[in-house]
Structures are given as C-alpha cells and as structure tokens.
C-alpha cells in the first residue's frame, strides 16, 4: 500500500496487512506521518514539555447527581 505523508508529501510503501495500513483504510481520520516527520514532532513536543509552559487541558466532566 502506498501512503503519503501529510506534512512533507513524500510517498512511501507500507505492507498491506500491517496494523497501520488497516487503520488508514478503515478510519479515514487517521493520517500517515513518515518517520522523519514523526521524530521531528516528537522531539519538539518533548522540548515544549521541558519548558514548563506546556499545558494539557483536560475535558471538564459534568457531575451527575444521580450517581
């Protein structure tokens, strides 16, 4: 199966029966990132975590009075 990286538009081939290929076929929301782009994003994310300014906003859950 040929896939295209969403960021750098490089075309790569992955195995047809791999888990990643199955996810891309069945769920159109999933996007493919080449290994270089994935590592670059991972590195920059860890750098933002290290600064201390990075915050993950969790969804506020409503309290259910019946439970």
C-alpha beads as a LAMMPS data file, in Angstrom:
LAMMPS data file: protein, C-alpha beads

67 atoms
66 bonds

1 atom types
1 bond types

-500.0 500.0 xlo xhi
-500.0 500.0 ylo yhi
-500.0 500.0 zlo zhi

Masses

1 110.0

Atoms # bond

1 1 1 0.000 0.000 0.000
2 1 1 1.356 3.403 -0.912
3 1 1 0.843 6.233 1.558
4 1 1 1.649 9.915 1.501
5 1 1 2.977 11.875 4.470
6 1 1 0.560 14.628 5.490
7 1 1 3.323 17.123 6.240
8 1 1 6.132 16.673 3.720
9 1 1 4.169 14.897 0.907
10 1 1 6.653 12.056 0.497
11 1 1 5.214 8.813 -0.849
12 1 1 6.224 5.598 0.908
13 1 1 5.144 1.969 0.710
14 1 1 3.902 0.051 3.736
15 1 1 2.769 -3.559 3.979
16 1 1 -0.854 -4.157 3.055
17 1 1 -1.540 -6.391 6.043
18 1 1 0.083 -4.199 8.704
19 1 1 -1.891 -2.665 11.554
20 1 1 -1.096 0.852 10.337
21 1 1 -2.432 0.095 6.861
22 1 1 -5.619 -1.336 8.329
23 1 1 -6.176 1.811 10.407
24 1 1 -5.634 4.034 7.386
25 1 1 -8.098 2.022 5.285
26 1 1 -10.868 1.712 7.856
27 1 1 -10.650 5.078 9.592
28 1 1 -10.203 7.964 7.219
29 1 1 -9.439 10.360 10.087
30 1 1 -6.047 8.764 10.718
31 1 1 -3.216 10.392 8.833
32 1 1 0.147 8.978 7.899
33 1 1 3.389 10.614 9.022
34 1 1 6.750 9.499 7.701
35 1 1 9.360 8.530 10.279
36 1 1 11.329 11.785 9.859
37 1 1 8.281 13.988 10.484
38 1 1 7.139 11.821 13.381
39 1 1 10.534 12.071 15.105
40 1 1 10.729 15.828 14.493
41 1 1 7.294 16.424 16.037
42 1 1 8.108 14.118 18.951
43 1 1 11.368 15.969 19.666
44 1 1 9.706 19.399 19.574
45 1 1 6.879 18.214 21.825
46 1 1 9.344 16.989 24.439
47 1 1 11.164 20.330 24.225
48 1 1 7.886 22.177 24.910
49 1 1 7.191 19.866 27.863
50 1 1 10.630 20.695 29.284
51 1 1 9.972 24.458 29.259
52 1 1 7.139 24.093 31.756
53 1 1 4.781 26.313 29.742
54 1 1 3.135 23.368 28.028
55 1 1 -0.289 22.532 29.470
56 1 1 -2.714 19.828 28.521
57 1 1 -6.275 20.934 29.010
58 1 1 -8.444 18.056 30.139
59 1 1 -12.125 18.000 29.395
60 1 1 -14.195 19.115 32.349
61 1 1 -16.657 16.405 33.278
62 1 1 -20.107 17.307 34.483
63 1 1 -21.024 15.944 37.865
64 1 1 -24.012 13.648 37.721
65 1 1 -26.174 13.996 40.820
66 1 1 -27.996 10.727 40.178
67 1 1 -24.912 8.539 40.616

Bonds

1 1 1 2
2 1 2 3
3 1 3 4
4 1 4 5
5 1 5 6
6 1 6 7
7 1 7 8
8 1 8 9
9 1 9 10
10 1 10 11
11 1 11 12
12 1 12 13
13 1 13 14
14 1 14 15
15 1 15 16
16 1 16 17
17 1 17 18
18 1 18 19
19 1 19 20
20 1 20 21
21 1 21 22
22 1 22 23
23 1 23 24
24 1 24 25
25 1 25 26
26 1 26 27
27 1 27 28
28 1 28 29
29 1 29 30
30 1 30 31
31 1 31 32
32 1 32 33
33 1 33 34
34 1 34 35
35 1 35 36
36 1 36 37
37 1 37 38
38 1 38 39
39 1 39 40
40 1 40 41
41 1 41 42
42 1 42 43
43 1 43 44
44 1 44 45
45 1 45 46
46 1 46 47
47 1 47 48
48 1 48 49
49 1 49 50
50 1 50 51
51 1 51 52
52 1 52 53
53 1 53 54
54 1 54 55
55 1 55 56
56 1 56 57
57 1 57 58
58 1 58 59
59 1 59 60
60 1 60 61
61 1 61 62
62 1 62 63
63 1 63 64
64 1 64 65
65 1 65 66
66 1 66 67
